[in-house]
């Protein structure tokens, strides 16, 4: 009985080994191929996703660097435009001040010229009036002094004394 059990055990072991080998062959042919293919496809998909993620990360970093560069350039351009605007404003204000000073100087010169002309006209008018008054006074004096013949002769003699012949 022991021998029978031993032979049964060896036969059982043999058949289990054969069934196991057949099972492995069937699994290899029908199950392992698709399972390994699915695992490889999944592994490749994960690799592709990681590579895409890495490329996206690099592209994001590149975009961020470009964005920073553009922002820096925009700040520089903004500062340059503001400086140019300030310079232009200062130039316009300075030019307006210069023009105002020039215009004020012209107005002052024009006013001085008008005052000078008015003064000259007033002086000329006063001279005319003084001359007219002097003539009127002289005329009245002469009429009064020359009204009598004796006075006329006396004036002529005095004038002759004053005039010396050369």
Order of alpha helices (4+ residues) and beta strands (2+ residues): alpha-alpha-alpha
